[in-house]
Amino acid sequence: MKRLKKKRKTGKKISRREFFRTALYSAGGILFSGLFDSKVLAQIIETKPKAKSVIQIWMWGGPSQLDTFDPKPEAGKDYCGPLNRPIDTNVPGIKIGQLLPLLAKQADKFAILRGMTHGNNGHETASYLVQTGRKPGESIVYPGIGAVVSLLKGQPPIYKGPLPPYVTVTTPQGRFSEPGFMGTKYKPFSTGGDTNREPFAVEGLVSDTVSEERQKSRKDFLKELDSFTKEMLQDPLVKVIESCQEEAYSMILGEARKVFLLNEESKDIRELYGRNTFGQSCLLARRLVQKGVPYVTINYRGWDTHKKHFEAMNQKLPELDRGFAALLQDLQNNGLLESTIVWWGGEFGRTPRVQWEDPWYGGRGHYGKAFSSVVAGGGFKGGTVVGKTDATGENVIERKIYPWDLITSMYELLGIDKSAKLPHPQGLNVYATPFAEGEQPPKESGGLLKEIM
C-alpha cells in the first residue's frame, strides 16, 4: 500500500499517521464542542429536589377532555355522544370517563388539571407551546422540556448512567424541534421499533436479524484489524475517542442494552400493562427511569380524531386505561413514584361539541381554549382537581393553567432554577422559563401549581 501523502504550505510531506492524527483532532473539536456544562450545572437549585425523572405520555394529536378527565354528561348528546356515563373514582367527588375504570382506581395518585388553556389550534404551534412553555413566533426557537432536563439533570455528577438522558419511545415528537437552539447534542435518543414485538428491535442497538454473539464477534474482529488505534493509544485524544467507542459498544452489547429487553419481565407484568405498543412502551418507561434516565417521552399516536371519533375511543381508551394505570401502580410498587413525575396530555383537547355532519360523522376538531392534563408523582399531590370548565367544557371558568405555569412547576420539583441560563450559540442571555429574573413574565399566567406541590 502506498504511503498517503499531503503537502503543507511549507512544502513538507506529512505521514499517514500525522494526517490521521490531524483528522482526529478535528473530530475532537466536534466531540467537545459545547462542553460548558460545569457552569450550567451550578444553576441547579441547592435544595434537594423531589423529582429525579419525568415520564411524559404525549397524546399525539390531542385527546378529548370530555371523554377522559373532564366529562360533561349533563351537556347532552351533542357534547357527550354515547360516552355519557362517567364513573366514580377512589377519590370521593371526582369522576372520570366511563372507559377508564382502571385509572378510576388510581385517582388518589394523580391530579387532574382541568384548567389547561392556550387558545392555539395548530398542531405544530400548539405542540411548541405545550412542550417549551413559550409562545411561537419569536426570533428564538426554544428547546422543549426534555432537552432542558437533559442539559441540567442528565450529565455528571447528577446523572452518570450509560443510557442517554433523554429517550423517546418509539418515535421523536415530530411536531417541533425538541432541542431548539441548543442543537443536536440535546436531541432525544429515539428507540424506533415496536415495543410489543419479539424481539423489540431498538434502532442501532438491538437487531432482529443479527444475534448478540455475532455482534460481539464483529466487534472483536474489527478491534484486531485496527492497528492504527493500537499504535496511537497513548495519544490523549485517541484515548477519548476509544472511550467513546467503548461506551457506544456498551449500549449495544453491555448492561445498558438489557433495559430494552422487555422479555426479562414476568409474563404477569407484561400482561398487566397490556400486550400492545402503548402498554409495553409504558413498561419500558418504568425500566428506563429505574435505571436513572431523567426524561422519557412515550409518543402515543392516534388521537387526532376528526372523523368517527367514538369508534376510535372504544379502541384507544381501554388501551390507555390499562397501560397508564399499570404504570402508576408499578412505579409505586417499585418505590419510584415519589421521585418520578408522570405527565399525561397532548398539544390541545378536542372540540366539546361533536361534529356529526358530513364529512366528520361524529368527529371532534382541535381545541386549545380549554383542555385537560394529568400529573402524578415527583412531588405532585394526587387525588385532586385543579381548574374548572363550564357546563359544556368550552371555557375555563376557574384557575386557568398555561403551559409555562405547568412546565415551571415541574422544573421546581426537579430542582431546576426557573432562571437557569441556557447555552445559546450566539451567546444570548436565554433562560429556562419566561419567569426568569430579568425577563418580563407572561401576562397570561395562573401561577405555579402550588396547591398540588
Contacts in CASP RR format, 6 or more apart in sequence:
PFRMAT RR
TARGET T0000
AUTHOR 0000-0000-0000
METHOD contacts of the structure
MODEL  1
MKRLKKKRKTGKKISRREFFRTALYSAGGILFSGLFDSKVLAQIIETKPK
AKSVIQIWMWGGPSQLDTFDPKPEAGKDYCGPLNRPIDTNVPGIKIGQLL
PLLAKQADKFAILRGMTHGNNGHETASYLVQTGRKPGESIVYPGIGAVVS
LLKGQPPIYKGPLPPYVTVTTPQGRFSEPGFMGTKYKPFSTGGDTNREPF
AVEGLVSDTVSEERQKSRKDFLKELDSFTKEMLQDPLVKVIESCQEEAYS
MILGEARKVFLLNEESKDIRELYGRNTFGQSCLLARRLVQKGVPYVTINY
RGWDTHKKHFEAMNQKLPELDRGFAALLQDLQNNGLLESTIVWWGGEFGR
TPRVQWEDPWYGGRGHYGKAFSSVVAGGGFKGGTVVGKTDATGENVIERK
IYPWDLITSMYELLGIDKSAKLPHPQGLNVYATPFAEGEQPPKESGGLLK
EIM
3 15 0 8 1.000
3 16 0 8 1.000
4 16 0 8 1.000
4 19 0 8 1.000
5 13 0 8 1.000
5 14 0 8 1.000
5 15 0 8 1.000
6 13 0 8 1.000
6 14 0 8 1.000
6 19 0 8 1.000
7 13 0 8 1.000
8 14 0 8 1.000
14 22 0 8 1.000
17 228 0 8 1.000
17 231 0 8 1.000
17 232 0 8 1.000
20 228 0 8 1.000
20 232 0 8 1.000
21 232 0 8 1.000
21 235 0 8 1.000
24 232 0 8 1.000
24 235 0 8 1.000
24 237 0 8 1.000
24 238 0 8 1.000
24 241 0 8 1.000
25 237 0 8 1.000
27 241 0 8 1.000
28 237 0 8 1.000
28 240 0 8 1.000
28 241 0 8 1.000
31 240 0 8 1.000
31 241 0 8 1.000
31 244 0 8 1.000
34 185 0 8 1.000
34 423 0 8 1.000
36 423 0 8 1.000
37 151 0 8 1.000
37 155 0 8 1.000
40 151 0 8 1.000
40 152 0 8 1.000
40 420 0 8 1.000
40 421 0 8 1.000
40 422 0 8 1.000
40 423 0 8 1.000
41 152 0 8 1.000
41 155 0 8 1.000
41 157 0 8 1.000
41 158 0 8 1.000
43 152 0 8 1.000
43 416 0 8 1.000
43 417 0 8 1.000
43 419 0 8 1.000
43 420 0 8 1.000
43 421 0 8 1.000
44 152 0 8 1.000
44 153 0 8 1.000
44 158 0 8 1.000
44 415 0 8 1.000
44 416 0 8 1.000
44 417 0 8 1.000
44 420 0 8 1.000
45 412 0 8 1.000
45 415 0 8 1.000
45 416 0 8 1.000
45 417 0 8 1.000
47 415 0 8 1.000
49 413 0 8 1.000
49 414 0 8 1.000
49 415 0 8 1.000
49 416 0 8 1.000
50 338 0 8 1.000
50 339 0 8 1.000
50 378 0 8 1.000
50 379 0 8 1.000
50 413 0 8 1.000
50 415 0 8 1.000
51 339 0 8 1.000
51 340 0 8 1.000
51 341 0 8 1.000
51 377 0 8 1.000
51 378 0 8 1.000
51 379 0 8 1.000
51 410 0 8 1.000
51 413 0 8 1.000
51 414 0 8 1.000
51 415 0 8 1.000
52 153 0 8 1.000
52 289 0 8 1.000
52 292 0 8 1.000
52 294 0 8 1.000
52 339 0 8 1.000
52 340 0 8 1.000
52 414 0 8 1.000
53 289 0 8 1.000
53 292 0 8 1.000
53 293 0 8 1.000
53 294 0 8 1.000
53 295 0 8 1.000
53 296 0 8 1.000
53 336 0 8 1.000
53 339 0 8 1.000
53 340 0 8 1.000
53 341 0 8 1.000
54 145 0 8 1.000
54 146 0 8 1.000
54 149 0 8 1.000
54 294 0 8 1.000
54 295 0 8 1.000
54 296 0 8 1.000
54 340 0 8 1.000
54 341 0 8 1.000
54 342 0 8 1.000
54 343 0 8 1.000
54 410 0 8 1.000
54 414 0 8 1.000
55 285 0 8 1.000
55 286 0 8 1.000
55 289 0 8 1.000
55 296 0 8 1.000
55 297 0 8 1.000
55 298 0 8 1.000
55 327 0 8 1.000
55 340 0 8 1.000
55 341 0 8 1.000
55 342 0 8 1.000
55 343 0 8 1.000
56 145 0 8 1.000
56 146 0 8 1.000
56 295 0 8 1.000
56 296 0 8 1.000
56 297 0 8 1.000
56 298 0 8 1.000
56 343 0 8 1.000
57 282 0 8 1.000
57 298 0 8 1.000
57 300 0 8 1.000
57 324 0 8 1.000
57 342 0 8 1.000
57 343 0 8 1.000
57 344 0 8 1.000
57 345 0 8 1.000
58 173 0 8 1.000
58 297 0 8 1.000
58 298 0 8 1.000
58 299 0 8 1.000
58 300 0 8 1.000
58 345 0 8 1.000
58 346 0 8 1.000
59 300 0 8 1.000
59 303 0 8 1.000
59 344 0 8 1.000
59 345 0 8 1.000
59 346 0 8 1.000
60 175 0 8 1.000
60 299 0 8 1.000
60 300 0 8 1.000
60 301 0 8 1.000
60 302 0 8 1.000
60 303 0 8 1.000
60 304 0 8 1.000
60 346 0 8 1.000
61 123 0 8 1.000
61 301 0 8 1.000
61 302 0 8 1.000
61 303 0 8 1.000
61 304 0 8 1.000
61 346 0 8 1.000
61 347 0 8 1.000
62 303 0 8 1.000
62 304 0 8 1.000
62 345 0 8 1.000
62 346 0 8 1.000
62 347 0 8 1.000
62 348 0 8 1.000
62 349 0 8 1.000
62 350 0 8 1.000
62 366 0 8 1.000
62 371 0 8 1.000
63 303 0 8 1.000
63 345 0 8 1.000
63 346 0 8 1.000
63 349 0 8 1.000
63 350 0 8 1.000
64 305 0 8 1.000
64 309 0 8 1.000
64 313 0 8 1.000
64 349 0 8 1.000
64 350 0 8 1.000
64 364 0 8 1.000
65 114 0 8 1.000
65 349 0 8 1.000
65 350 0 8 1.000
65 352 0 8 1.000
65 370 0 8 1.000
65 371 0 8 1.000
65 372 0 8 1.000
65 389 0 8 1.000
65 393 0 8 1.000
66 72 0 8 1.000
66 75 0 8 1.000
66 79 0 8 1.000
66 80 0 8 1.000
66 83 0 8 1.000
66 350 0 8 1.000
66 352 0 8 1.000
66 393 0 8 1.000
67 83 0 8 1.000
67 97 0 8 1.000
67 99 0 8 1.000
67 313 0 8 1.000
67 317 0 8 1.000
67 350 0 8 1.000
68 96 0 8 1.000
68 97 0 8 1.000
68 100 0 8 1.000
68 317 0 8 1.000
68 320 0 8 1.000
68 372 0 8 1.000
69 96 0 8 1.000
69 97 0 8 1.000
69 112 0 8 1.000
69 114 0 8 1.000
69 372 0 8 1.000
69 374 0 8 1.000
70 112 0 8 1.000
70 114 0 8 1.000
70 372 0 8 1.000
70 389 0 8 1.000
70 393 0 8 1.000
71 80 0 8 1.000
71 83 0 8 1.000
71 86 0 8 1.000
71 95 0 8 1.000
71 96 0 8 1.000
71 97 0 8 1.000
71 98 0 8 1.000
72 79 0 8 1.000
72 80 0 8 1.000
72 352 0 8 1.000
72 389 0 8 1.000
72 391 0 8 1.000
72 392 0 8 1.000
72 393 0 8 1.000
73 80 0 8 1.000
73 84 0 8 1.000
73 85 0 8 1.000
73 86 0 8 1.000
74 391 0 8 1.000
75 352 0 8 1.000
75 391 0 8 1.000
75 392 0 8 1.000
75 393 0 8 1.000
76 84 0 8 1.000
77 84 0 8 1.000
77 354 0 8 1.000
78 353 0 8 1.000
78 354 0 8 1.000
78 356 0 8 1.000
79 352 0 8 1.000
79 353 0 8 1.000
79 354 0 8 1.000
79 392 0 8 1.000
79 393 0 8 1.000
81 310 0 8 1.000
81 354 0 8 1.000
82 310 0 8 1.000
83 97 0 8 1.000
83 98 0 8 1.000
83 99 0 8 1.000
83 310 0 8 1.000
83 313 0 8 1.000
85 98 0 8 1.000
86 95 0 8 1.000
86 96 0 8 1.000
86 97 0 8 1.000
86 98 0 8 1.000
87 95 0 8 1.000
87 96 0 8 1.000
87 97 0 8 1.000
87 98 0 8 1.000
87 100 0 8 1.000
87 101 0 8 1.000
87 104 0 8 1.000
88 94 0 8 1.000
88 95 0 8 1.000
88 104 0 8 1.000
89 95 0 8 1.000
89 96 0 8 1.000
89 103 0 8 1.000
89 104 0 8 1.000
89 105 0 8 1.000
89 107 0 8 1.000
90 104 0 8 1.000
90 105 0 8 1.000
90 106 0 8 1.000
90 107 0 8 1.000
90 108 0 8 1.000
91 107 0 8 1.000
91 108 0 8 1.000
91 383 0 8 1.000
94 107 0 8 1.000
94 112 0 8 1.000
94 383 0 8 1.000
94 385 0 8 1.000
96 103 0 8 1.000
96 104 0 8 1.000
96 107 0 8 1.000
96 112 0 8 1.000
97 317 0 8 1.000
99 313 0 8 1.000
99 314 0 8 1.000
99 317 0 8 1.000
99 318 0 8 1.000
99 321 0 8 1.000
100 317 0 8 1.000
100 320 0 8 1.000
100 321 0 8 1.000
101 321 0 8 1.000
102 321 0 8 1.000
102 322 0 8 1.000
102 325 0 8 1.000
102 326 0 8 1.000
103 110 0 8 1.000
103 321 0 8 1.000
103 324 0 8 1.000
103 325 0 8 1.000
105 325 0 8 1.000
106 325 0 8 1.000
106 328 0 8 1.000
106 329 0 8 1.000
107 382 0 8 1.000
107 383 0 8 1.000
108 382 0 8 1.000
108 383 0 8 1.000
109 328 0 8 1.000
109 332 0 8 1.000
109 337 0 8 1.000
109 376 0 8 1.000
109 377 0 8 1.000
109 382 0 8 1.000
109 383 0 8 1.000
110 328 0 8 1.000
110 342 0 8 1.000
110 374 0 8 1.000
110 375 0 8 1.000
110 376 0 8 1.000
110 377 0 8 1.000
110 380 0 8 1.000
110 382 0 8 1.000
110 383 0 8 1.000
111 374 0 8 1.000
111 375 0 8 1.000
111 376 0 8 1.000
111 380 0 8 1.000
111 381 0 8 1.000
111 382 0 8 1.000
111 383 0 8 1.000
111 384 0 8 1.000
111 385 0 8 1.000
111 386 0 8 1.000
111 449 0 8 1.000
111 452 0 8 1.000
112 372 0 8 1.000
112 374 0 8 1.000
112 384 0 8 1.000
112 385 0 8 1.000
112 386 0 8 1.000
113 372 0 8 1.000
113 373 0 8 1.000
113 374 0 8 1.000
113 375 0 8 1.000
113 386 0 8 1.000
113 387 0 8 1.000
113 401 0 8 1.000
113 406 0 8 1.000
113 449 0 8 1.000
114 372 0 8 1.000
114 385 0 8 1.000
114 386 0 8 1.000
114 387 0 8 1.000
114 388 0 8 1.000
114 389 0 8 1.000
114 396 0 8 1.000
115 370 0 8 1.000
115 371 0 8 1.000
115 372 0 8 1.000
115 386 0 8 1.000
115 387 0 8 1.000
115 388 0 8 1.000
115 389 0 8 1.000
115 396 0 8 1.000
115 398 0 8 1.000
115 399 0 8 1.000
115 400 0 8 1.000
115 401 0 8 1.000
116 370 0 8 1.000
116 371 0 8 1.000
116 372 0 8 1.000
116 373 0 8 1.000
116 396 0 8 1.000
116 401 0 8 1.000
116 402 0 8 1.000
116 403 0 8 1.000
116 406 0 8 1.000
117 368 0 8 1.000
117 369 0 8 1.000
117 370 0 8 1.000
117 371 0 8 1.000
117 396 0 8 1.000
117 400 0 8 1.000
117 401 0 8 1.000
117 402 0 8 1.000
118 126 0 8 1.000
118 129 0 8 1.000
118 130 0 8 1.000
118 348 0 8 1.000
118 368 0 8 1.000
118 402 0 8 1.000
118 403 0 8 1.000
119 126 0 8 1.000
119 348 0 8 1.000
119 368 0 8 1.000
119 369 0 8 1.000
120 126 0 8 1.000
120 129 0 8 1.000
120 136 0 8 1.000
120 348 0 8 1.000
120 368 0 8 1.000
121 348 0 8 1.000
121 366 0 8 1.000
121 367 0 8 1.000
121 368 0 8 1.000
122 347 0 8 1.000
122 348 0 8 1.000
122 366 0 8 1.000
123 175 0 8 1.000
123 304 0 8 1.000
123 347 0 8 1.000
123 366 0 8 1.000
124 175 0 8 1.000
124 176 0 8 1.000
125 136 0 8 1.000
126 347 0 8 1.000
126 348 0 8 1.000
126 366 0 8 1.000
126 368 0 8 1.000
127 173 0 8 1.000
127 175 0 8 1.000
127 176 0 8 1.000
127 346 0 8 1.000
127 347 0 8 1.000
128 134 0 8 1.000
128 136 0 8 1.000
128 142 0 8 1.000
128 175 0 8 1.000
128 176 0 8 1.000
129 135 0 8 1.000
129 136 0 8 1.000
129 347 0 8 1.000
129 403 0 8 1.000
130 345 0 8 1.000
130 346 0 8 1.000
130 347 0 8 1.000
130 348 0 8 1.000
130 403 0 8 1.000
131 144 0 8 1.000
131 145 0 8 1.000
131 146 0 8 1.000
131 173 0 8 1.000
131 176 0 8 1.000
131 178 0 8 1.000
131 403 0 8 1.000
132 142 0 8 1.000
132 143 0 8 1.000
132 144 0 8 1.000
132 145 0 8 1.000
132 176 0 8 1.000
132 403 0 8 1.000
132 407 0 8 1.000
133 142 0 8 1.000
133 144 0 8 1.000
133 145 0 8 1.000
133 402 0 8 1.000
133 403 0 8 1.000
133 404 0 8 1.000
133 407 0 8 1.000
133 433 0 8 1.000
133 434 0 8 1.000
134 142 0 8 1.000
134 404 0 8 1.000
134 434 0 8 1.000
135 442 0 8 1.000
140 181 0 8 1.000
140 424 0 8 1.000
140 428 0 8 1.000
140 430 0 8 1.000
141 177 0 8 1.000
141 180 0 8 1.000
141 181 0 8 1.000
142 180 0 8 1.000
142 181 0 8 1.000
142 430 0 8 1.000
143 151 0 8 1.000
143 178 0 8 1.000
143 179 0 8 1.000
143 180 0 8 1.000
143 181 0 8 1.000
143 182 0 8 1.000
143 186 0 8 1.000
143 422 0 8 1.000
144 176 0 8 1.000
144 178 0 8 1.000
144 179 0 8 1.000
144 180 0 8 1.000
145 295 0 8 1.000
145 407 0 8 1.000
145 410 0 8 1.000
145 411 0 8 1.000
146 166 0 8 1.000
146 178 0 8 1.000
146 188 0 8 1.000
146 295 0 8 1.000
146 297 0 8 1.000
147 166 0 8 1.000
147 178 0 8 1.000
147 179 0 8 1.000
147 180 0 8 1.000
147 182 0 8 1.000
147 186 0 8 1.000
147 187 0 8 1.000
147 188 0 8 1.000
148 411 0 8 1.000
148 416 0 8 1.000
148 420 0 8 1.000
148 422 0 8 1.000
148 432 0 8 1.000
149 165 0 8 1.000
149 166 0 8 1.000
149 294 0 8 1.000
149 295 0 8 1.000
149 414 0 8 1.000
149 416 0 8 1.000
150 165 0 8 1.000
150 166 0 8 1.000
150 186 0 8 1.000
150 188 0 8 1.000
150 294 0 8 1.000
150 295 0 8 1.000
151 182 0 8 1.000
151 186 0 8 1.000
151 422 0 8 1.000
151 423 0 8 1.000
152 416 0 8 1.000
152 420 0 8 1.000
152 432 0 8 1.000
153 159 0 8 1.000
153 165 0 8 1.000
153 294 0 8 1.000
153 295 0 8 1.000
153 414 0 8 1.000
153 416 0 8 1.000
154 165 0 8 1.000
154 166 0 8 1.000
154 294 0 8 1.000
155 165 0 8 1.000
159 165 0 8 1.000
159 292 0 8 1.000
159 293 0 8 1.000
159 294 0 8 1.000
161 256 0 8 1.000
161 291 0 8 1.000
161 292 0 8 1.000
162 247 0 8 1.000
162 250 0 8 1.000
162 251 0 8 1.000
162 255 0 8 1.000
162 256 0 8 1.000
163 189 0 8 1.000
163 251 0 8 1.000
163 256 0 8 1.000
163 259 0 8 1.000
163 288 0 8 1.000
163 291 0 8 1.000
163 292 0 8 1.000
163 293 0 8 1.000
164 188 0 8 1.000
164 189 0 8 1.000
164 293 0 8 1.000
165 293 0 8 1.000
165 294 0 8 1.000
165 295 0 8 1.000
166 178 0 8 1.000
166 186 0 8 1.000
166 187 0 8 1.000
166 188 0 8 1.000
166 189 0 8 1.000
166 293 0 8 1.000
166 294 0 8 1.000
166 295 0 8 1.000
166 297 0 8 1.000
167 188 0 8 1.000
167 189 0 8 1.000
167 190 0 8 1.000
167 191 0 8 1.000
167 288 0 8 1.000
167 293 0 8 1.000
167 295 0 8 1.000
167 296 0 8 1.000
167 297 0 8 1.000
168 188 0 8 1.000
168 189 0 8 1.000
168 190 0 8 1.000
168 191 0 8 1.000
168 296 0 8 1.000
168 297 0 8 1.000
168 298 0 8 1.000
168 299 0 8 1.000
169 190 0 8 1.000
169 191 0 8 1.000
169 192 0 8 1.000
169 195 0 8 1.000
169 281 0 8 1.000
169 284 0 8 1.000
169 285 0 8 1.000
169 296 0 8 1.000
169 297 0 8 1.000
169 298 0 8 1.000
169 299 0 8 1.000
170 190 0 8 1.000
170 191 0 8 1.000
170 192 0 8 1.000
170 193 0 8 1.000
170 194 0 8 1.000
170 195 0 8 1.000
170 277 0 8 1.000
170 281 0 8 1.000
170 299 0 8 1.000
171 190 0 8 1.000
171 192 0 8 1.000
171 299 0 8 1.000
171 301 0 8 1.000
172 178 0 8 1.000
172 187 0 8 1.000
172 188 0 8 1.000
172 190 0 8 1.000
172 299 0 8 1.000
173 297 0 8 1.000
173 299 0 8 1.000
175 347 0 8 1.000
178 186 0 8 1.000
178 187 0 8 1.000
178 188 0 8 1.000
179 185 0 8 1.000
179 186 0 8 1.000
179 187 0 8 1.000
181 422 0 8 1.000
181 424 0 8 1.000
181 425 0 8 1.000
181 430 0 8 1.000
182 422 0 8 1.000
182 423 0 8 1.000
183 425 0 8 1.000
188 295 0 8 1.000
188 297 0 8 1.000
190 203 0 8 1.000
191 200 0 8 1.000
191 202 0 8 1.000
191 203 0 8 1.000
191 260 0 8 1.000
191 284 0 8 1.000
192 201 0 8 1.000
192 202 0 8 1.000
192 203 0 8 1.000
193 200 0 8 1.000
193 201 0 8 1.000
193 202 0 8 1.000
193 203 0 8 1.000
194 200 0 8 1.000
194 201 0 8 1.000
194 277 0 8 1.000
195 262 0 8 1.000
195 277 0 8 1.000
195 279 0 8 1.000
195 280 0 8 1.000
195 281 0 8 1.000
195 283 0 8 1.000
195 284 0 8 1.000
196 275 0 8 1.000
196 276 0 8 1.000
196 277 0 8 1.000
196 279 0 8 1.000
196 280 0 8 1.000
197 208 0 8 1.000
198 263 0 8 1.000
199 206 0 8 1.000
199 208 0 8 1.000
199 261 0 8 1.000
199 263 0 8 1.000
200 206 0 8 1.000
200 260 0 8 1.000
200 261 0 8 1.000
200 262 0 8 1.000
200 280 0 8 1.000
200 284 0 8 1.000
201 207 0 8 1.000
201 208 0 8 1.000
202 260 0 8 1.000
204 252 0 8 1.000
205 251 0 8 1.000
205 252 0 8 1.000
205 257 0 8 1.000
205 260 0 8 1.000
206 257 0 8 1.000
206 260 0 8 1.000
206 261 0 8 1.000
207 215 0 8 1.000
212 253 0 8 1.000
215 252 0 8 1.000
215 253 0 8 1.000
216 253 0 8 1.000
219 249 0 8 1.000
219 253 0 8 1.000
229 238 0 8 1.000
229 242 0 8 1.000
232 238 0 8 1.000
233 239 0 8 1.000
233 242 0 8 1.000
250 256 0 8 1.000
250 257 0 8 1.000
251 257 0 8 1.000
256 291 0 8 1.000
258 264 0 8 1.000
259 284 0 8 1.000
259 287 0 8 1.000
259 288 0 8 1.000
259 291 0 8 1.000
260 284 0 8 1.000
260 287 0 8 1.000
262 270 0 8 1.000
262 280 0 8 1.000
262 283 0 8 1.000
262 284 0 8 1.000
262 287 0 8 1.000
265 283 0 8 1.000
265 287 0 8 1.000
269 283 0 8 1.000
269 330 0 8 1.000
270 280 0 8 1.000
270 283 0 8 1.000
272 322 0 8 1.000
272 326 0 8 1.000
272 329 0 8 1.000
272 330 0 8 1.000
273 279 0 8 1.000
273 280 0 8 1.000
273 282 0 8 1.000
273 283 0 8 1.000
273 322 0 8 1.000
273 323 0 8 1.000
273 326 0 8 1.000
273 327 0 8 1.000
273 330 0 8 1.000
274 280 0 8 1.000
274 319 0 8 1.000
274 322 0 8 1.000
274 323 0 8 1.000
274 326 0 8 1.000
276 319 0 8 1.000
278 298 0 8 1.000
278 300 0 8 1.000
278 319 0 8 1.000
278 320 0 8 1.000
278 323 0 8 1.000
279 319 0 8 1.000
279 322 0 8 1.000
279 323 0 8 1.000
279 326 0 8 1.000
281 298 0 8 1.000
281 300 0 8 1.000
282 298 0 8 1.000
282 323 0 8 1.000
282 324 0 8 1.000
282 326 0 8 1.000
282 327 0 8 1.000
283 326 0 8 1.000
283 327 0 8 1.000
283 330 0 8 1.000
285 296 0 8 1.000
285 298 0 8 1.000
285 327 0 8 1.000
286 327 0 8 1.000
286 330 0 8 1.000
286 331 0 8 1.000
286 334 0 8 1.000
286 336 0 8 1.000
288 296 0 8 1.000
289 296 0 8 1.000
289 331 0 8 1.000
289 336 0 8 1.000
289 340 0 8 1.000
290 334 0 8 1.000
290 336 0 8 1.000
300 320 0 8 1.000
302 312 0 8 1.000
302 316 0 8 1.000
303 316 0 8 1.000
303 346 0 8 1.000
305 312 0 8 1.000
305 313 0 8 1.000
305 350 0 8 1.000
305 363 0 8 1.000
305 364 0 8 1.000
305 365 0 8 1.000
306 355 0 8 1.000
306 360 0 8 1.000
306 363 0 8 1.000
306 364 0 8 1.000
306 365 0 8 1.000
307 359 0 8 1.000
307 360 0 8 1.000
307 361 0 8 1.000
307 362 0 8 1.000
307 363 0 8 1.000
308 361 0 8 1.000
308 362 0 8 1.000
308 363 0 8 1.000
309 350 0 8 1.000
309 354 0 8 1.000
309 362 0 8 1.000
309 363 0 8 1.000
309 364 0 8 1.000
310 362 0 8 1.000
310 363 0 8 1.000
324 344 0 8 1.000
327 342 0 8 1.000
328 337 0 8 1.000
328 342 0 8 1.000
328 376 0 8 1.000
331 337 0 8 1.000
331 340 0 8 1.000
331 342 0 8 1.000
331 377 0 8 1.000
337 376 0 8 1.000
337 377 0 8 1.000
337 378 0 8 1.000
338 377 0 8 1.000
338 378 0 8 1.000
338 379 0 8 1.000
339 378 0 8 1.000
340 377 0 8 1.000
340 378 0 8 1.000
341 375 0 8 1.000
341 376 0 8 1.000
341 377 0 8 1.000
341 378 0 8 1.000
341 379 0 8 1.000
341 380 0 8 1.000
341 410 0 8 1.000
341 413 0 8 1.000
341 414 0 8 1.000
342 374 0 8 1.000
342 375 0 8 1.000
342 376 0 8 1.000
342 377 0 8 1.000
343 373 0 8 1.000
343 374 0 8 1.000
343 375 0 8 1.000
343 410 0 8 1.000
344 373 0 8 1.000
344 374 0 8 1.000
344 375 0 8 1.000
345 372 0 8 1.000
345 373 0 8 1.000
345 374 0 8 1.000
346 371 0 8 1.000
346 373 0 8 1.000
348 366 0 8 1.000
348 367 0 8 1.000
348 368 0 8 1.000
348 371 0 8 1.000
349 366 0 8 1.000
349 367 0 8 1.000
349 368 0 8 1.000
349 370 0 8 1.000
349 371 0 8 1.000
349 372 0 8 1.000
350 364 0 8 1.000
350 365 0 8 1.000
350 366 0 8 1.000
350 367 0 8 1.000
351 364 0 8 1.000
351 365 0 8 1.000
351 366 0 8 1.000
351 367 0 8 1.000
352 367 0 8 1.000
352 370 0 8 1.000
352 392 0 8 1.000
352 393 0 8 1.000
352 394 0 8 1.000
353 392 0 8 1.000
353 394 0 8 1.000
354 362 0 8 1.000
354 363 0 8 1.000
354 364 0 8 1.000
355 362 0 8 1.000
355 363 0 8 1.000
355 364 0 8 1.000
355 365 0 8 1.000
356 362 0 8 1.000
356 363 0 8 1.000
369 394 0 8 1.000
369 395 0 8 1.000
369 396 0 8 1.000
370 389 0 8 1.000
370 393 0 8 1.000
370 394 0 8 1.000
370 395 0 8 1.000
370 396 0 8 1.000
373 401 0 8 1.000
373 406 0 8 1.000
375 406 0 8 1.000
375 410 0 8 1.000
375 449 0 8 1.000
375 452 0 8 1.000
376 382 0 8 1.000
378 413 0 8 1.000
379 413 0 8 1.000
379 453 0 8 1.000
380 413 0 8 1.000
380 449 0 8 1.000
380 452 0 8 1.000
380 453 0 8 1.000
381 452 0 8 1.000
381 453 0 8 1.000
382 452 0 8 1.000
384 451 0 8 1.000
384 452 0 8 1.000
386 399 0 8 1.000
386 401 0 8 1.000
386 449 0 8 1.000
386 451 0 8 1.000
386 452 0 8 1.000
387 396 0 8 1.000
387 398 0 8 1.000
387 399 0 8 1.000
387 400 0 8 1.000
387 401 0 8 1.000
388 396 0 8 1.000
388 397 0 8 1.000
388 398 0 8 1.000
388 399 0 8 1.000
389 395 0 8 1.000
389 396 0 8 1.000
389 397 0 8 1.000
390 397 0 8 1.000
399 446 0 8 1.000
400 444 0 8 1.000
400 446 0 8 1.000
401 446 0 8 1.000
401 449 0 8 1.000
402 442 0 8 1.000
402 444 0 8 1.000
402 445 0 8 1.000
402 446 0 8 1.000
404 433 0 8 1.000
404 434 0 8 1.000
404 435 0 8 1.000
404 442 0 8 1.000
404 445 0 8 1.000
405 445 0 8 1.000
405 446 0 8 1.000
405 447 0 8 1.000
405 448 0 8 1.000
405 449 0 8 1.000
406 449 0 8 1.000
407 433 0 8 1.000
408 418 0 8 1.000
408 433 0 8 1.000
408 435 0 8 1.000
408 448 0 8 1.000
409 448 0 8 1.000
409 449 0 8 1.000
409 453 0 8 1.000
411 417 0 8 1.000
411 418 0 8 1.000
411 432 0 8 1.000
411 433 0 8 1.000
412 418 0 8 1.000
412 448 0 8 1.000
412 453 0 8 1.000
413 453 0 8 1.000
416 432 0 8 1.000
417 432 0 8 1.000
418 431 0 8 1.000
418 432 0 8 1.000
418 433 0 8 1.000
418 435 0 8 1.000
418 436 0 8 1.000
419 431 0 8 1.000
419 432 0 8 1.000
419 433 0 8 1.000
419 435 0 8 1.000
419 436 0 8 1.000
419 437 0 8 1.000
419 438 0 8 1.000
420 431 0 8 1.000
420 432 0 8 1.000
420 436 0 8 1.000
421 429 0 8 1.000
421 430 0 8 1.000
421 431 0 8 1.000
421 432 0 8 1.000
422 430 0 8 1.000
422 431 0 8 1.000
422 432 0 8 1.000
424 430 0 8 1.000
431 439 0 8 1.000
434 440 0 8 1.000
434 441 0 8 1.000
434 442 0 8 1.000
435 441 0 8 1.000
END
